[in-house]
Amino acid sequence: MTEALLALWDGAFGSSYAIWSATLVRSAPLLWLGLGVALAFRAGVLNIGAEGQFLMGAIGATAVAQVVGRSVPGLVMIPLMALVGGVAGAGWAGIAAWLRQRFGVLEVISTIMLNFIALATIGWMVRGPLQEPTRIYPQSAEIPWSAQWPFLIPGQRLHLGFVLGLLACAIAWVVLTRTATGFRIRAVGASPSAATSAGQIDVGRTVMRVFLVSGACAGLAGAAEVGGVTWALYEGISPGYGYTAIAVALLARLHPGWIVVSAIFFGALEAGASAMQRDAGVPSVVVQVIVAVIILGVLAGSQRRTRVDALRVRAGSGR
């Protein structure tokens, strides 16, 4: 056990390469995805589809890079990839949002189903329209140099997407705590009926907008992963980042600031898992067990706090 824990630590924080090129690189998509999930949950939207929105963002970014990447400079290409990836993720989330608004379909069900459709779509893309020219491997060709996102530190793999994720978390914190838009999001998440009657808030419009923003964050994560890490599209581009993002958001208690800490923590677990399997012979899936236990612990703690608060309210009213 000690050997496994030491290997986990070394793989996550044991060297400058482990920190800058493993832990923080894996944290970058979790920043965007965790933020998207947290914003949705804040508004009472159970967006479980971050995985599919991530994949659609990766597809969109790869497609635009392959089509125009060789004729457009990097200063234009990188923002264009981010824009297309964000729009693709928002569009994919918009399907579930429309189904909820029009037919009352629970977003928990629709977003999970859309995850499977997105996975099938990426499989078709890398064997069809976006497959590499030789038609041998189920992946896209490498994106042009102008579409590859710059590294932040020479000799390390940490890319621009991480800094943009930090900036997005800071902006989200300001919006949620200092603006009328943030108040509407929090009010709708706390009580839609009260937000409508007392706050005169258009709940349907607020939910739709938050759903789209949540999907856009996930799509941007996909674009950043293609542009900054893989430089190509293939089926296993996400090791389940969209599902881990739920744990990231819950552990951070849906607070944009704590999303940063939570994302780095889970990024360290992901980075250390490979080293633990390589150096100590412990299967990396043990980390998935740890993630599951953390989710259950956070949920159990939240339920317990809810019950305690309810008992205090009843005791106070009884006096």
N, C-alpha and C positions, 0 to 999 in steps of 0.2 A: 504493500500500500504506500509506504514512504517513497519507494522508487517511482511509483506512478505519479504521486503528487509532485515530486521534484521534476519529473519529466514534463508534467503539465505546466509548472511554473517556468521552466526553462524555455519551453516552446512559446510561451506568451510574453515573458518579460526577461528572459535570461540573457539577452544581448540587444544591442541597438537594432540589429536586423529583425529580431523577433518582435520588437516594439513597433518600429516604423513600417516594416514590410510584411508583417503578419497580423498582429493584433489590431492595429489601427486601420489596415486595409480591409480587414473583415468587419470592422466597426462601421465603415463608411456607408454601406447599404443599409445597415441596421439603424443608423441615424435617420435616414430618410423614411424608411419603412416604419420604424417605431413612432416617428412623429406623425405620419399619416394615420396609423392606427389610433394613436392617442387623441388626435383631433376628432376623428370619427366617434370614438367612444365618449368623448366629452359632450358631444351633441346627442348622445343616446343612439348612435348608429353603430350597429355591430358589424363592422366591415371585416369579414374574415377572408376577404379576397385579395389581400395585399400581394400574395404570391402570384396570382394570375395577372394583376396589374403590373407587377414587376416584369413579368415575362413579356407582356405586350409592349411595355416601354423599351425593353431590350430589342424586340423585333423592330419597332419603329425607328429606333436610333441606328440600328444596323442597316436597315433599308435605306435611310436617307444618306448614311455615310457611303454606302456602296454606289448609290446613284449619282451623287453630286460631289463626293468627297475629293475627287482628284482635280476638280475644277474650281474649288472654293478654298480660300485660305483658312488656316486654323482659327483665326480670330472670329470668323463668321461660322465656320463649321461646328465648333464646339457648342456655342449657344444654340445653333440650329438643332443639333442632336438633342440637347437638353429640352428644347421646346417641343420637338416631335415626340420624344419619350414621355414628357409630361402630358401632352395632349392624348397620346395613346393610352396611358394609364387612366387618365380622367374619363376618356371615352368608354373604357372597359368598365370602370366603376359606374358610369352613367347608365349602363344597361340595367344594373341592379337597382340604381336609384329610380329609374323610370318604372321598373316592375313594381317597386314598393309604392310609388305614388299613384300609378294607374290601376294596379290590380291588387294592391295590398300584400304582395309576395314578401315574405320575411327575408330580409337581406342576409341573414345567417345561411339560409338555404341557397339563395340565388348566387351569392358570392362564392360559396364552396363549389357549386356546380360550374361556375365560370372559371374557377381555377383549373378544373380538369379540361375544359374546352381550350384554355390558353396553353396548357401543356401539350394537348394534341396539335394545336396550331403551330407551336414552335417545332414540333416533330415534322410536320408537313413542310414548313418553311425551309428547314435545313436539308430536306430531301427533294425540294422542288425549287421555288423561285429564288431562294437565297443560297442554294448549295454551291460549294466551291467549284471552280471551272472544270476540274478533272472528273467530277461526279463520282469520286471514290469514297470520300469521307462524308458522314452525315453532319456537316457543319458548314458555316459560311466561309468565304475567303477572309483573310485578314483585312481589317478596315484600313484605308489609306492613312499615311503618316499624319496628314493634316487633321484627321478626325480623332487622333489619339490624344487623350487628355494629358496635360503636362504633369510630371512628377514634382513634388514640392521640395524634396531634398535630394541632392545628387547622390547616386548610388543606392537609393532606397526606392521602394515601390509605392509609397504613399502619394496619392494623386489629388487633383483639384477637387474631386467630388467630396472628400472629407471636409475640407474647409467650407464648401458650399453648404454641406449638411449642418455644420456648426452655426453658420449664418442663418439658415432656415429655422433652426431651433430658437435662436435669439429673437428673430422676427415673430415667430409664433408666440413666444412668451409675452412680448410687448402687445401683440394683438389681443391675446386672451385676457390680459390683466389691465390694459390701459385704453381699450377702445370700446365703442358701442357694439361693434361686430363681435368682439369677444364676449361681451355681456350677453348678447343674444344667443351665442353658442352655448354658454354655460347655463343660461335660463332654460333653453330647450332641453338640454341634457338632464337638468334637475327635475323639471316637470313641464311637459308639453302643454298640458291643459292650463296650468297657471301662467305660462308664458303667453298663451293666446288670450286669456281672459284679463289678466292683470297687466301684462306687459305689452299687449297689443302687437305681438310678434307674429310674423307669418312663419309658422313652424315648417310648413311644407317647403317653402323657398329656402329657409335656413338649412334644413336637412339636405336638400338637393345640392346646395353650394358646398357644404362641408363634405358631402360624399365625393363630389368632383375634386375638391382640393386634396382629400385623402388619397384618391386614386392618382392624382398628379404627382404627389410625393413619391408614391410607389413606382410610378413610371419613370420619374427622374432617377430613382435608385437603379433601375434597369439600364437606363442610358449611361449612367456613371460607371456601372460595372463593365459594360461593353467598351466604353471609351477609355477607362482607366486601368482595367485589370485584364480582361480576356482578349480584347481586340478582335474578337470573333464571336459568332453566335453558335451555340450548340445546345443540345437538350438538357444537359446537366449544369447549365450555367448558374442555377440557384440550388444550393444544398438545403433548401428549405428556409431561406431567409425570411420569406413572408410569414411563415408560421412562428419562427423565432421572434419576429417583431411583436407578436402579441405578448409574449413574455417580457420583452423589452419595455413595452408600454405599461403593462400591469406592474412590473417591478418599480417603474418610475412613478407610479400612481398618477399616470396621465399628465405629468408635469413636464413641459418642454425642456426645462433646465436639467432635470434629472434624467431625461432621455439620453443625454450625452454620457453621463456616468453609466447608466444601464447598458447602453449600446457598447461601450468600451469593455464592460464586464463580460458581456456575452461574446464580443469579438475575441476576448482573451480566452474564453472557454473553447471557442471554435479553433483558434490558433494552437492552443495547447493540446487539443485532442489528437491532432496528427502526430505531434512529438511524443505523446504518451503511448500511442500505438506503436510507433517506430522504435522508441528507446526502451519502453518498459513492457511491451507486448500486451498492453491492456487495450481492448477494442475501443475505438473512438466513439462507438455508440453509447458508451457509459455517460458521455457528456449530454447526450439527448435525455438520458434518464435524469440527470441532474437538472436539466431545464424543465422537465415535466414536474419534478418535485418542487422546484421553485414556483412554478405556476400554481400548483395545488396549494402550496403554503400561502402565497399571496392572496388567493381567492378565499381560503379558509380564514385568514386574518381579517380580510375585508368584511366577510359575513359576521365574524365575531364582533367587530367594531360596530357594525350596523345594529346588531342585537343589543349591545350594551347601550348605545345611544338611544334606542327605542325604549329600553327599560328606564333610562334616566328621565326621558320625556314623560313617561307615564307616572313615574314617582313624583316628578315636579308638579304635574297637573293634579295629582291626588292630594297634594298639600293645599 
